[in-house]
C-alpha cells in the first residue's frame, strides 16, 4: 500500500517539475510541456497492448480464461491511454498547427489503432460463450498488436508529418535539455507505475467477482 | 488564453480523469470486500 502513496507523491513532483523545473522546448514554447503527459500516455498504450498480446498468447497455450481477462483488461487500459495521448496531441495541434485535427500521419495512425482495438471490444461483446470468445479475441489481440509498432513508430516516420519529432528528436535520438529529460523520464516511469496500479486493481476486481460468482 | 494556461488545464483534466478512475476502482474493491 505504501508504494501507492509514494507513486502519488512522485507524480505530484513530476507535475510540479513539468511546470516549474523543466524549460520549455526551444521553438515550441510553453505548449511543449504537454510532452510530459502526451508521450508517456502513448508509451503506456503500447506497453498495455503488448501485455494484452502476451496474455492472449498465454491463454492460447493454457486455455485458462483468466489470461483472456487479463488481455481484455490490458487492452482497455491501452485504449484509455491512447485516448489520453490523442486528446493531449489534439490540444497541442490546436496551439501549434491552428486546428485540433489535421489528419496528420500521427493523428491518422492513432485513429486507425483505436479503431482496431475498438473492433477487439466489439468482437468480445459479440460472442457469448466464454471459451469461444477467449479463443477468437486472443487470436485477434495477437494480430492487432503486430499493427502497433507499424502504426506508432513506422507510419509517422515514413510520411511527412507536422509532429515535432524533428525538433525534440534530432538525429533519431532524444536530444533534450537535461532538466527536460529528467522530468520526461520520471513521467515515463510514473505513467508506467500508474498503469501497473490500474491493471492490478482491475485484475483484483475480476478475481473477487469470480470467487463470488464461481464463474 | 496563454499556451501555458491551455497546457495546465489539459493536464488538470487528464489527471482528474485518471485519478478519478483509480478511485472508482478502489471503491469498487472496498465494496466487494465489505460484501
gemmi code that builds the backbone of each chain (N, CA, C; Angstrom):
import gemmi

chains = {
    "A": [
        ("UNK", (0.834, -1.216, 0.000), (0.000, 0.000, 0.000), (0.870, 1.269, 0.000)),
        ("UNK", (2.041, 1.161, 0.700), (2.906, 2.344, 0.823), (3.359, 2.837, -0.545)),
        ("UNK", (3.659, 1.884, -1.446), (4.192, 2.282, -2.749), (3.182, 3.102, -3.543)),
        ("UNK", (1.886, 2.894, -3.254), (0.859, 3.673, -3.960), (0.888, 5.138, -3.523)),
        ("UNK", (1.101, 5.361, -2.203), (1.242, 6.741, -1.726), (2.512, 7.360, -2.298)),
        ("UNK", (3.580, 6.546, -2.337), (4.843, 7.047, -2.896), (4.671, 7.424, -4.364)),
        ("UNK", (3.904, 6.589, -5.089), (3.649, 6.877, -6.508), (2.865, 8.189, -6.653)),
        ("UNK", (1.871, 8.370, -5.767), (1.074, 9.609, -5.785), (1.961, 10.822, -5.562)),
        ("UNK", (2.847, 10.733, -4.550), (3.751, 11.857, -4.255), (4.701, 12.077, -5.434)),
        ("UNK", (5.201, 10.964, -5.997), (6.129, 11.027, -7.129), (5.473, 11.747, -8.318)),
        ("UNK", (4.203, 11.408, -8.588), (3.527, 12.020, -9.731), (3.251, 13.506, -9.483)),
        ("UNK", (2.974, 13.860, -8.214), (2.784, 15.288, -7.892), (4.095, 16.033, -8.171)),
        ("UNK", (5.226, 15.405, -7.776), (6.534, 16.032, -8.027), (6.771, 16.173, -9.536)),
        ("UNK", (6.387, 15.131, -10.301), (6.563, 15.183, -11.770), (5.726, 16.327, -12.365)),
        ("UNK", (4.473, 16.457, -11.899), (3.603, 17.521, -12.423), (4.211, 18.893, -12.118)),
        ("UNK", (4.636, 19.066, -10.851), (5.251, 20.351, -10.480), (6.533, 20.572, -11.287)),
        ("UNK", (7.342, 19.494, -11.447), (8.588, 19.597, -12.209), (8.343, 19.985, -13.655)),
        ("UNK", (7.251, 19.472, -14.221), (6.966, 19.768, -15.637), (6.620, 21.241, -15.847)),
        ("UNK", (6.146, 21.899, -14.797), (5.782, 23.313, -14.948), (6.849, 24.276, -14.401)),
        ("UNK", (7.538, 23.844, -13.331), (8.430, 24.796, -12.664), (9.911, 24.458, -12.761)),
        ("UNK", (10.241, 23.214, -13.131), (11.650, 22.805, -13.162), (12.169, 22.716, -14.601)),
        ("UNK", (11.396, 22.054, -15.473), (11.839, 21.880, -16.868), (11.653, 23.169, -17.664)),
        ("UNK", (12.575, 23.373, -18.600), (12.463, 24.532, -19.500), (11.531, 24.172, -20.654)),
        ("UNK", (10.818, 25.164, -21.228), (10.059, 24.844, -22.441), (11.015, 24.555, -23.597)),
        ("UNK", (10.605, 23.674, -24.515), (11.481, 23.319, -25.641), (11.648, 24.508, -26.570)),
        ("UNK", (12.878, 24.686, -27.046), (13.155, 25.785, -27.970), (12.339, 25.598, -29.246)),
        ("UNK", (11.690, 26.650, -29.676), (10.922, 26.580, -30.922), (9.480, 26.145, -30.728)),
        ("UNK", (9.169, 25.595, -29.562), (7.793, 25.145, -29.326), (7.096, 25.958, -28.233)),
        ("UNK", (7.880, 26.534, -27.341), (7.302, 27.360, -26.282), (6.651, 26.549, -25.176)),
        ("UNK", (5.784, 27.238, -24.431), (5.194, 26.640, -23.225), (4.377, 25.378, -23.517)),
        ("UNK", (3.772, 25.328, -24.709), (2.916, 24.183, -25.017), (3.719, 22.875, -25.078)),
        ("UNK", (5.048, 22.995, -25.214), (5.885, 21.784, -25.273), (5.811, 20.998, -23.967)),
        ("UNK", (5.359, 21.630, -22.882), (5.260, 20.922, -21.594), (4.266, 19.767, -21.653)),
        ("UNK", (3.430, 19.765, -22.680), (2.442, 18.693, -22.819), (3.118, 17.347, -23.126)),
        ("UNK", (4.366, 17.390, -23.596), (5.045, 16.117, -23.915), (5.229, 15.240, -22.678)),
        ("UNK", (5.247, 15.852, -21.484), (5.428, 15.051, -20.263), (4.198, 14.210, -19.951)),
        ("UNK", (3.105, 14.448, -20.647), (1.876, 13.660, -20.465), (1.535, 12.897, -21.744)),
        ("UNK", (1.752, 13.580, -22.863), (1.366, 13.015, -24.158), (2.233, 11.790, -24.504)),
        ("UNK", (3.548, 11.931, -24.454), (4.431, 10.824, -24.840), (4.325, 9.647, -23.853)),
        ("UNK", (4.361, 9.893, -22.512), (4.190, 8.747, -21.606), (2.848, 8.038, -21.785)),
        ("UNK", (1.787, 8.790, -22.086), (0.481, 8.140, -22.311), (0.560, 7.227, -23.534)),
        ("UNK", (1.217, 7.710, -24.600), (1.362, 6.891, -25.811), (2.230, 5.664, -25.522)),
        ("UNK", (3.294, 5.860, -24.738), (4.185, 4.740, -24.379), (3.416, 3.677, -23.589)),
        ("UNK", (2.610, 4.122, -22.601), (1.853, 3.165, -21.794), (0.817, 2.430, -22.649)),
        ("UNK", (0.247, 3.126, -23.635), (-0.712, 2.464, -24.534), (-0.026, 1.308, -25.262)),
        ("UNK", (1.184, 1.555, -25.778), (1.932, 0.496, -26.476), (2.254, -0.644, -25.518)),
        ("UNK", (2.693, -0.297, -24.295), (3.023, -1.316, -23.286), (1.789, -2.161, -22.953)),
        ("UNK", (0.650, -1.489, -22.773), (-0.579, -2.199, -22.413), (-1.011, -3.145, -23.534)),
        ("UNK", (-0.873, -2.708, -24.775), (-1.238, -3.577, -25.901), (-0.272, -4.768, -25.986)),
        ("UNK", (0.994, -4.533, -25.623), (1.960, -5.631, -25.603), (1.573, -6.651, -24.520)),
        ("UNK", (1.200, -6.154, -23.336), (0.781, -7.049, -22.247), (-0.469, -7.826, -22.674)),
        ("UNK", (-1.374, -7.147, -23.393), (-2.587, -7.824, -23.883), (-2.207, -8.965, -24.822)),
        ("UNK", (-1.212, -8.711, -25.694), (-0.801, -9.749, -26.639), (-0.158, -10.929, -25.901)),
        ("UNK", (0.691, -10.635, -24.927), (1.349, -11.704, -24.161), (0.304, -12.525, -23.397)),
        ("UNK", (-0.679, -11.842, -22.796), (-1.746, -12.552, -22.070), (-2.556, -13.419, -23.032)),
        ("UNK", (-2.796, -12.905, -24.240), (-3.548, -13.665, -25.242), (-2.773, -14.932, -25.634)),
        ("UNK", (-1.453, -14.782, -25.799), (-0.614, -15.951, -26.118), (-0.682, -16.977, -24.988)),
        ("UNK", (-0.653, -16.476, -23.738), (-0.723, -17.387, -22.581), (-2.063, -18.098, -22.528)),
        ("UNK", (-3.130, -17.385, -22.927), (-4.442, -18.049, -22.960), (-4.423, -19.184, -23.979)),
        ("UNK", (-3.903, -18.898, -25.174), (-3.918, -19.912, -26.234), (-3.085, -21.138, -25.836)),
        ("UNK", (-2.063, -20.908, -25.006), (-1.215, -22.016, -24.574), (-1.860, -22.831, -23.445)),
        ("UNK", (-2.524, -22.120, -22.518), (-3.030, -22.813, -21.312), (-4.542, -23.020, -21.312)),
        ("UNK", (-5.275, -22.210, -22.117), (-6.748, -22.223, -22.132), (-7.325, -21.814, -20.773)),
        ("UNK", (-6.537, -21.063, -20.002), (-7.007, -20.538, -18.720), (-7.683, -19.188, -19.003)),
        ("UNK", (-8.978, -19.121, -18.683), (-9.777, -17.934, -19.047), (-9.279, -16.652, -18.362)),
        ("UNK", (-8.569, -16.805, -17.233), (-8.093, -15.599, -16.527), (-7.048, -14.847, -17.372)),
        ("UNK", (-6.311, -15.564, -18.229), (-5.350, -14.885, -19.108), (-6.083, -14.053, -20.157)),
        ("UNK", (-7.220, -14.577, -20.621), (-8.017, -13.812, -21.592), (-8.562, -12.549, -20.928)),
        ("UNK", (-8.991, -12.676, -19.670), (-9.491, -11.491, -18.967), (-8.368, -10.478, -18.770)),
        ("UNK", (-7.169, -10.981, -18.438), (-6.025, -10.081, -18.277), (-5.747, -9.342, -19.587)),
        ("UNK", (-5.880, -10.050, -20.711), (-5.663, -9.420, -22.022), (-6.690, -8.320, -22.254)),
        ("UNK", (-7.956, -8.604, -21.917), (-9.016, -7.613, -22.134), (-8.804, -6.388, -21.244)),
        ("UNK", (-8.393, -6.635, -19.981), (-8.142, -5.525, -19.041), (-7.017, -4.638, -19.580)),
        ("UNK", (-5.938, -5.276, -20.040), (-4.803, -4.508, -20.535), (-5.168, -3.735, -21.809)),
        ("UNK", (-5.963, -4.365, -22.675), (-6.388, -3.672, -23.910), (-7.275, -2.467, -23.571)),
        ("UNK", (-8.120, -2.629, -22.538), (-8.962, -1.497, -22.110), (-8.096, -0.336, -21.641)),
        ("UNK", (-7.097, -0.663, -20.798), (-6.211, 0.389, -20.280), (-5.389, 1.007, -21.411)),
        ("UNK", (-4.943, 0.166, -22.357), (-4.198, 0.682, -23.506), (-5.030, 1.686, -24.289)),
        ("UNK", (-6.302, 1.366, -24.460), (-7.189, 2.263, -25.205), (-7.416, 3.551, -24.430)),
        ("UNK", (-7.554, 3.427, -23.105), (-7.720, 4.618, -22.268), (-6.530, 5.568, -22.442)),
        ("UNK", (-5.311, 5.010, -22.372), (-4.122, 5.857, -22.500), (-3.935, 6.347, -23.946)),
        ("UNK", (-4.365, 5.548, -24.913), (-4.282, 6.010, -26.315), (-5.217, 7.210, -26.515)),
        ("UNK", (-6.367, 7.180, -25.841), (-7.302, 8.322, -25.936), (-6.676, 9.559, -25.279)),
        ("UNK", (-6.013, 9.352, -24.115), (-5.338, 10.481, -23.452), (-4.274, 11.075, -24.392)),
        ("UNK", (-3.499, 10.186, -25.054), (-2.463, 10.655, -25.986), (-3.096, 11.414, -27.159)),
        ("UNK", (-4.234, 10.915, -27.644), (-4.902, 11.566, -28.783), (-5.417, 12.946, -28.397)),
        ("UNK", (-6.049, 13.028, -27.212), (-6.628, 14.312, -26.783), (-5.527, 15.335, -26.505)),
        ("UNK", (-4.476, 14.910, -25.782), (-3.389, 15.864, -25.494), (-2.688, 16.276, -26.800)),
        ("UNK", (-2.579, 15.340, -27.745), (-1.985, 15.653, -29.050), (-2.835, 16.656, -29.815)),
        ("UNK", (-4.166, 16.492, -29.716), (-5.077, 17.406, -30.429), (-4.974, 18.824, -29.858)),
        ("UNK", (-4.797, 18.918, -28.533), (-4.652, 20.244, -27.912), (-3.337, 20.876, -28.372)),
        ("UNK", (-2.289, 20.074, -28.425), (-1.001, 20.564, -28.924), (-1.157, 21.052, -30.373)),
        ("UNK", (-1.893, 20.258, -31.173), (-2.100, 20.609, -32.588), (-2.849, 21.943, -32.712)),
        ("UNK", (-3.832, 22.151, -31.836), (-4.613, 23.394, -31.902), (-3.712, 24.601, -31.646)),
        ("UNK", (-2.823, 24.465, -30.652), (-1.971, 25.600, -30.290), (-0.896, 25.837, -31.353)),
        ("UNK", (-0.284, 24.749, -31.857), (0.852, 24.934, -32.770), (0.466, 24.923, -34.248)),
        ("UNK", (-0.521, 24.115, -34.628), (-0.872, 23.995, -36.050), (-2.156, 24.745, -36.398)),
        ("UNK", (-2.894, 25.187, -35.380), (-4.085, 26.005, -35.626), (-5.393, 25.246, -35.690)),
        ("UNK", (-5.358, 23.924, -35.601), (-6.606, 23.147, -35.626), (-6.424, 21.895, -34.774)),
        ("UNK", (-7.526, 21.458, -34.146), (-7.425, 20.268, -33.305), (-7.098, 19.021, -34.120)),
        ("UNK", (-7.654, 18.973, -35.338), (-7.478, 17.759, -36.142), (-7.043, 18.125, -37.554)),
        ("UNK", (-5.942, 17.544, -38.020), (-5.404, 17.880, -39.350), (-5.200, 16.653, -40.229)),
        ("UNK", (-5.583, 15.478, -39.733), (-5.281, 14.212, -40.415), (-3.796, 14.103, -40.735)),
        ("UNK", (-2.994, 14.557, -39.801), (-1.557, 14.354, -39.868), (-1.296, 12.844, -39.761)),
        ("UNK", (-0.184, 12.314, -40.328), (0.062, 10.866, -40.217), (-0.026, 10.337, -38.783)),
        ("UNK", (0.446, 11.113, -37.810), (0.356, 10.685, -36.404), (-1.101, 10.541, -35.973)),
        ("UNK", (-1.897, 11.545, -36.324), (-3.304, 11.515, -35.918), (-4.054, 10.403, -36.636)),
        ("UNK", (-3.735, 10.231, -37.920), (-4.408, 9.184, -38.695), (-4.048, 7.805, -38.155)),
        ("UNK", (-2.747, 7.601, -37.841), (-2.333, 6.266, -37.402), (-2.921, 5.925, -36.036)),
        ("UNK", (-3.049, 6.902, -35.134), (-3.618, 6.576, -33.816), (-5.132, 6.340, -33.939)),
        ("UNK", (-5.764, 7.006, -34.913), (-7.194, 6.751, -35.148), (-7.390, 5.313, -35.625)),
        ("UNK", (-6.524, 4.880, -36.560), (-6.614, 3.508, -37.064), (-6.387, 2.519, -35.912)),
        ("UNK", (-5.415, 2.840, -35.047), (-5.120, 1.978, -33.895), (-6.333, 1.868, -32.965)),
        ("UNK", (-6.969, 3.001, -32.692), (-8.158, 2.991, -31.824), (-9.296, 2.190, -32.471)),
        ("UNK", (-9.426, 2.296, -33.794), (-10.470, 1.522, -34.493), (-10.182, 0.028, -34.403)),
        ("UNK", (-8.890, -0.335, -34.557), (-8.508, -1.758, -34.485), (-8.869, -2.325, -33.114)),
        ("UNK", (-8.543, -1.587, -32.051), (-8.868, -2.094, -30.710), (-10.353, -1.916, -30.382)),
        ("UNK", (-11.014, -0.964, -31.029), (-12.474, -0.867, -30.888), (-13.125, -2.136, -31.428)),
        ("UNK", (-12.581, -2.641, -32.543), (-13.105, -3.882, -33.131), (-12.862, -5.067, -32.202)),
        ("UNK", (-11.751, -5.025, -31.445), (-11.448, -6.092, -30.472), (-12.564, -6.158, -29.419)),
        ("UNK", (-12.987, -4.979, -28.920), (-14.045, -4.965, -27.902), (-15.399, -5.349, -28.511)),
        ("UNK", (-15.602, -4.951, -29.764), (-16.853, -5.330, -30.443), (-16.907, -6.849, -30.598)),
        ("UNK", (-15.762, -7.440, -30.976), (-15.687, -8.901, -31.123), (-15.995, -9.588, -29.791)),
        ("UNK", (-15.420, -9.072, -28.720), (-15.639, -9.679, -27.397), (-17.113, -9.626, -26.993)),
        ("UNK", (-17.748, -8.508, -27.320), (-19.142, -8.364, -26.885), (-20.103, -9.151, -27.785)),
        ("UNK", (-19.587, -9.621, -28.948), (-20.472, -10.299, -29.905), (-20.565, -11.813, -29.658)),
        ("UNK", (-19.664, -12.351, -28.821), (-19.653, -13.806, -28.600), (-20.019, -14.092, -27.144)),
        ("UNK", (-21.012, -14.965, -26.922), (-21.484, -15.250, -25.565), (-20.661, -16.319, -24.853)),
        ("UNK", (-20.304, -17.358, -25.609), (-19.581, -18.465, -24.984), (-18.170, -18.015, -24.562)),
        ("UNK", (-17.837, -18.245, -23.284), (-16.572, -17.737, -22.731), (-15.337, -18.239, -23.474)),
        ("UNK", (-15.275, -19.566, -23.662), (-14.069, -20.130, -24.291), (-13.952, -19.716, -25.760)),
        ("UNK", (-15.078, -19.673, -26.424), (-15.068, -19.272, -27.841), (-14.653, -17.803, -27.972)),
        ("UNK", (-15.225, -16.969, -27.089), (-14.863, -15.539, -27.097), (-13.373, -15.380, -26.787)),
        ("UNK", (-12.892, -16.127, -25.804), (-11.482, -16.024, -25.409), (-10.567, -16.439, -26.570)),
        ("UNK", (-10.929, -17.523, -27.244), (-10.106, -18.014, -28.355), (-10.040, -17.013, -29.501)),
        ("UNK", (-11.215, -16.550, -29.900), (-11.270, -15.603, -31.028), (-10.559, -14.294, -30.693)),
        ("UNK", (-10.860, -13.757, -29.506), (-10.287, -12.447, -29.174), (-8.784, -12.549, -28.891)),
        ("UNK", (-8.320, -13.724, -28.443), (-6.870, -13.876, -28.231), (-6.128, -13.827, -29.567)),
        ("UNK", (-6.670, -14.548, -30.550), (-6.043, -14.529, -31.881), (-6.057, -13.095, -32.430)),
        ("UNK", (-7.201, -12.418, -32.231), (-7.318, -11.036, -32.729), (-6.319, -10.118, -32.011)),
        ("UNK", (-6.188, -10.295, -30.672), (-5.280, -9.423, -29.898), (-3.830, -9.581, -30.369)),
        ("UNK", (-3.470, -10.820, -30.735), (-2.106, -11.064, -31.216), (-1.896, -10.382, -32.576)),
        ("UNK", (-2.872, -10.582, -33.472), (-2.759, -9.957, -34.806), (-2.795, -8.432, -34.692)),
        ("UNK", (-3.657, -7.920, -33.786), (-3.796, -6.460, -33.627), (-2.479, -5.855, -33.169)),
        ("UNK", (-1.755, -6.567, -32.298), (-0.520, -5.965, -31.778), (0.538, -5.799, -32.866)),
        ("UNK", (0.511, -6.667, -33.877), (1.501, -6.525, -34.952), (1.364, -5.186, -35.677)),
        ("UNK", (0.168, -4.596, -35.623), (-0.015, -3.298, -36.283), (0.510, -2.146, -35.415)),
        ("UNK", (0.677, -2.394, -34.094), (1.025, -1.294, -33.177), (2.377, -0.645, -33.503)),
        ("UNK", (3.476, -1.417, -33.579), (4.753, -0.767, -33.904), (4.706, -0.074, -35.272)),
        ("UNK", (3.996, -0.704, -36.215), (3.889, -0.133, -37.562), (3.162, 1.222, -37.511)),
        ("UNK", (2.030, 1.252, -36.795), (1.220, 2.484, -36.764), (1.829, 3.560, -35.861)),
        ("UNK", (2.503, 3.138, -34.783), (3.017, 4.130, -33.824), (4.408, 4.622, -34.221)),
        ("UNK", (5.247, 3.713, -34.725), (6.637, 4.101, -34.976), (6.994, 4.255, -36.464)),
        ("UNK", (6.397, 3.437, -37.334), (6.835, 3.433, -38.739), (6.091, 4.477, -39.579)),
        ("UNK", (4.747, 4.383, -39.604), (3.951, 5.260, -40.492), (4.280, 6.748, -40.292)),
        ("UNK", (4.309, 7.242, -39.021), (4.574, 8.679, -38.851), (5.971, 9.101, -39.298)),
        ("UNK", (6.878, 8.128, -39.415), (8.230, 8.494, -39.849), (8.420, 8.344, -41.360)),
        ("UNK", (7.533, 7.586, -41.978), (7.629, 7.382, -43.429), (7.025, 8.580, -44.159)),
        ("UNK", (5.874, 9.054, -43.657), (5.192, 10.158, -44.329), (5.558, 11.492, -43.680)),
        ("UNK", (5.512, 12.551, -44.475), (5.813, 13.893, -43.963), (4.783, 14.269, -42.904)),
        ("UNK", (5.290, 14.696, -41.739), (4.387, 14.981, -40.621), (4.752, 16.305, -39.966)),
        ("UNK", (3.739, 16.933, -39.360), (3.995, 18.172, -38.618), (4.410, 17.866, -37.173)),
        ("UNK", (4.362, 16.597, -36.815), (4.696, 16.189, -35.445), (6.103, 16.664, -35.092)),
        ("UNK", (6.298, 17.201, -33.858), (7.599, 17.831, -33.558), (8.744, 16.878, -33.242)),
        ("UNK", (8.724, 15.673, -33.738), (9.873, 14.775, -33.583), (11.183, 15.422, -34.050)),
        ("UNK", (11.184, 16.082, -35.221), (12.450, 16.627, -35.706), (13.057, 17.686, -34.785)),
        ("UNK", (12.211, 18.297, -33.921), (12.749, 19.326, -33.027), (13.293, 18.690, -31.743)),
        ("UNK", (12.510, 17.729, -31.186), (12.894, 17.119, -29.907), (13.782, 15.890, -30.100)),
        ("UNK", (13.792, 15.367, -31.302), (14.400, 14.063, -31.525), (15.385, 14.140, -32.691)),
        ("UNK", (16.321, 15.043, -32.567), (17.270, 15.290, -33.661), (18.176, 14.064, -33.836)),
        ("UNK", (18.525, 13.758, -35.064), (19.431, 12.640, -35.384), (18.920, 11.307, -34.849)),
        ("UNK", (17.590, 11.161, -34.783), (16.958, 9.897, -34.357), (17.326, 9.496, -32.923)),
        ("UNK", (17.688, 10.471, -32.096), (17.906, 10.152, -30.678), (17.357, 11.319, -29.844)),
        ("UNK", (17.015, 11.000, -28.596), (16.411, 12.041, -27.761), (17.457, 13.109, -27.466)),
        ("UNK", (17.131, 14.337, -27.870), (18.067, 15.428, -27.697), (17.364, 16.527, -26.909)),
        ("UNK", (17.354, 16.341, -25.579), (16.616, 17.280, -24.727), (17.566, 17.937, -23.747)),
        ("UNK", (17.146, 19.081, -23.284), (17.808, 19.744, -22.174), (17.806, 18.774, -20.981)),
        ("UNK", (18.852, 18.804, -20.133), (18.981, 17.828, -19.039), (17.754, 17.833, -18.119)),
        ("UNK", (17.248, 19.014, -17.794), (16.094, 19.103, -16.901), (14.845, 18.524, -17.551)),
        ("UNK", (14.689, 18.827, -18.839), (13.538, 18.273, -19.580), (13.598, 16.748, -19.582)),
        ("UNK", (14.801, 16.236, -19.829), (14.968, 14.783, -19.907), (14.662, 14.118, -18.567)),
        ("UNK", (15.112, 14.768, -17.473), (14.844, 14.210, -16.134), (13.338, 14.109, -15.881)),
        ("UNK", (12.610, 15.198, -16.179), (11.165, 15.193, -15.934), (10.478, 14.206, -16.876)),
        ("UNK", (10.960, 14.160, -18.126), (10.375, 13.267, -19.125), (10.518, 11.801, -18.701)),
        ("UNK", (11.720, 11.414, -18.289), (11.953, 10.026, -17.872), (11.179, 9.707, -16.589)),
        ("UNK", (11.109, 10.689, -15.669), (10.347, 10.483, -14.427), (8.864, 10.284, -14.752)),
        ("UNK", (8.375, 11.056, -15.726), (6.970, 10.930, -16.120), (6.705, 9.571, -16.778)),
        ("UNK", (7.661, 9.124, -17.601), (7.519, 7.790, -18.217), (7.407, 6.718, -17.129)),
        ("UNK", (8.283, 6.817, -16.109), (8.267, 5.842, -15.013), (6.954, 5.948, -14.233)),
        ("UNK", (6.520, 7.172, -13.955), (5.277, 7.379, -13.197), (4.063, 6.834, -13.923)),
        ("UNK", (3.975, 7.100, -15.220), (2.837, 6.601, -16.011), (2.843, 5.066, -16.047)),
        ("UNK", (4.062, 4.484, -16.144), (4.155, 3.024, -16.144), (3.653, 2.483, -14.805)),
        ("UNK", (4.015, 3.169, -13.702), (3.538, 2.775, -12.377), (2.017, 2.888, -12.272)),
        ("UNK", (1.465, 3.966, -12.833), (0.007, 4.152, -12.812), (-0.702, 3.023, -13.556)),
        ("UNK", (-0.132, 2.667, -14.715), (-0.714, 1.569, -15.492), (-0.693, 0.277, -14.673)),
        ("UNK", (0.462, -0.009, -14.032), (0.572, -1.240, -13.235), (-0.461, -1.246, -12.113)),
        ("UNK", (-0.659, -0.091, -11.498), (-1.617, 0.025, -10.394), (-3.043, -0.256, -10.895)),
        ("UNK", (-3.401, 0.414, -11.990), (-4.749, 0.222, -12.559), (-4.963, -1.242, -12.958)),
        ("UNK", (-3.945, -1.803, -13.582), (-4.025, -3.191, -14.054), (-4.247, -4.138, -12.873)),
        ("UNK", (-3.481, -3.934, -11.797), (-3.614, -4.833, -10.634), (-4.969, -4.634, -9.956)),
        ("UNK", (-5.462, -3.393, -9.900), (-6.785, -3.153, -9.303), (-7.881, -3.866, -10.099)),
        ("UNK", (-7.825, -3.718, -11.409), (-8.861, -4.329, -12.258), (-8.799, -5.862, -12.201)),
        ("UNK", (-7.572, -6.378, -12.151), (-7.407, -7.826, -12.061), (-7.955, -8.347, -10.727)),
        ("UNK", (-7.728, -7.568, -9.653), (-8.232, -7.955, -8.324), (-9.758, -7.963, -8.319)),
        ("UNK", (-10.355, -6.951, -8.944), (-11.825, -6.873, -9.010), (-12.364, -8.105, -9.741)),
        ("UNK", (-11.702, -8.443, -10.848), (-12.135, -9.607, -11.630), (-12.058, -10.879, -10.793)),
        ("UNK", (-10.931, -11.056, -10.063), (-10.764, -12.272, -9.254), (-11.802, -12.348, -8.131)),
        ("UNK", (-12.068, -11.194, -7.511), (-13.059, -11.177, -6.418), (-14.447, -11.513, -6.946)),
        ("UNK", (-14.759, -10.963, -8.123), (-16.077, -11.254, -8.719), (-16.177, -12.729, -9.096)),
        ("UNK", (-15.062, -13.283, -9.590), (-15.072, -14.688, -9.994), (-15.255, -15.600, -8.782)),
        ("UNK", (-14.563, -15.260, -7.681), (-14.714, -16.058, -6.454), (-16.158, -15.996, -5.945)),
        ("UNK", (-16.739, -14.805, -6.085), (-18.103, -14.608, -5.593), (-19.124, -15.380, -6.418)),
        ("UNK", (-18.956, -15.269, -7.747), (-19.961, -15.885, -8.614), (-19.620, -17.330, -8.955)),
        ("UNK", (-18.360, -17.681, -8.786), (-17.925, -19.048, -9.086), (-17.815, -19.331, -10.563)),
        ("UNK", (-17.818, -18.286, -11.387), (-17.705, -18.476, -12.845), (-16.252, -18.378, -13.263)),
    ],
    "B": [
        ("UNK", (-5.971, 33.548, -24.287), (-5.592, 32.437, -23.395), (-4.157, 32.002, -23.717)),
        ("UNK", (-3.276, 32.054, -22.721), (-1.876, 31.721, -22.996), (-1.698, 30.207, -23.174)),
        ("UNK", (-0.589, 29.855, -23.849), (-0.295, 28.439, -24.083), (-0.137, 27.678, -22.766)),
        ("UNK", (0.520, 28.337, -21.801), (0.765, 27.689, -20.509), (-0.556, 27.353, -19.823)),
        ("UNK", (-1.514, 28.261, -19.937), (-2.827, 28.057, -19.328), (-3.511, 26.839, -19.960)),
        ("UNK", (-3.412, 26.744, -21.295), (-4.017, 25.612, -22.017), (-3.424, 24.296, -21.526)),
        ("UNK", (-2.076, 24.255, -21.445), (-1.397, 23.029, -21.005), (-1.812, 22.689, -19.577)),
        ("UNK", (-1.868, 23.714, -18.712), (-2.229, 23.476, -17.309), (-3.642, 22.902, -17.199)),
        ("UNK", (-4.572, 23.443, -17.983), (-5.964, 22.970, -17.927), (-6.066, 21.524, -18.435)),
        ("UNK", (-5.388, 21.253, -19.564), (-5.431, 19.888, -20.128), (-4.813, 18.894, -19.152)),
        ("UNK", (-3.697, 19.298, -18.536), (-3.034, 18.429, -17.563), (-3.964, 18.133, -16.396)),
        ("UNK", (-4.603, 19.189, -15.900), (-5.512, 19.039, -14.758), (-6.658, 18.086, -15.097)),
        ("UNK", (-7.243, 18.282, -16.278), (-8.371, 17.423, -16.677), (-7.902, 15.971, -16.808)),
        ("UNK", (-6.716, 15.768, -17.452), (-6.192, 14.401, -17.635), (-5.985, 13.730, -16.280)),
        ("UNK", (-5.362, 14.462, -15.354), (-5.067, 13.872, -14.040), (-6.324, 13.622, -13.239)),
        ("UNK", (-7.266, 14.564, -13.306), (-8.526, 14.345, -12.582), (-9.216, 13.084, -13.111)),
        ("UNK", (-9.171, 12.906, -14.441), (-9.780, 11.723, -15.048), (-9.091, 10.443, -14.598)),
        ("UNK", (-7.759, 10.435, -14.660), (-7.000, 9.228, -14.302), (-7.180, 8.891, -12.812)),
        ("UNK", (-7.053, 9.891, -11.941), (-7.195, 9.626, -10.509), (-8.644, 9.303, -10.145)),
        ("UNK", (-9.583, 9.937, -10.834), (-10.995, 9.607, -10.605), (-11.273, 8.151, -10.940)),
        ("UNK", (-10.697, 7.692, -12.039), (-10.860, 6.294, -12.457), (-10.225, 5.353, -11.426)),
        ("UNK", (-9.023, 5.719, -10.953), (-8.355, 4.915, -9.926), (-9.201, 4.833, -8.658)),
        ("UNK", (-9.749, 5.970, -8.244), (-10.573, 5.987, -7.027), (-11.826, 5.132, -7.200)),
        ("UNK", (-12.411, 5.180, -8.420), (-13.628, 4.378, -8.642), (-13.297, 2.882, -8.563)),
        ("UNK", (-12.116, 2.493, -9.091), (-11.699, 1.085, -8.997), (-11.473, 0.691, -7.541)),
        ("UNK", (-10.825, 1.584, -6.784), (-10.540, 1.327, -5.379), (-11.842, 1.183, -4.585)),
        ("UNK", (-12.802, 2.044, -4.896), (-14.094, 1.998, -4.191), (-14.823, 0.686, -4.500)),
        ("UNK", (-14.722, 0.248, -5.747), (-15.367, -1.000, -6.134), (-14.776, -2.179, -5.354)),
        ("UNK", (-13.451, -2.166, -5.194), (-12.787, -3.236, -4.440), (-13.261, -3.227, -2.984)),
        ("UNK", (-13.337, -2.045, -2.399), (-13.784, -1.955, -0.989), (-15.213, -2.467, -0.837)),
        ("UNK", (-16.065, -2.126, -1.796), (-17.450, -2.602, -1.743), (-17.484, -4.128, -1.814)),
        ("UNK", (-16.667, -4.687, -2.713), (-16.636, -6.148, -2.857), (-16.096, -6.801, -1.587)),
        ("UNK", (-15.090, -6.171, -0.977), (-14.531, -6.729, 0.267), (-15.547, -6.685, 1.393)),
        ("UNK", (-16.341, -5.624, 1.465), (-17.367, -5.494, 2.505), (-18.406, -6.611, 2.384)),
        ("UNK", (-18.791, -6.881, 1.145), (-19.818, -7.923, 0.918), (-19.254, -9.277, 1.276)),
    ],
}
model = gemmi.Model(1)
for chain_id, residues in chains.items():
    chain = gemmi.Chain(chain_id)
    for i, (resn, *xyz) in enumerate(residues, 1):
        res = gemmi.Residue()
        res.name, res.seqid = resn, gemmi.SeqId(i, " ")
        for name, pos in zip(("N", "CA", "C"), xyz):
            atom = gemmi.Atom()
            atom.name, atom.element = name, gemmi.Element(name[0])
            atom.pos, atom.b_iso = gemmi.Position(*pos), 0.0
            res.add_atom(atom)
        chain.add_residue(res)
    model.add_chain(chain)
structure = gemmi.Structure()
structure.add_model(model)
structure.setup_entities()
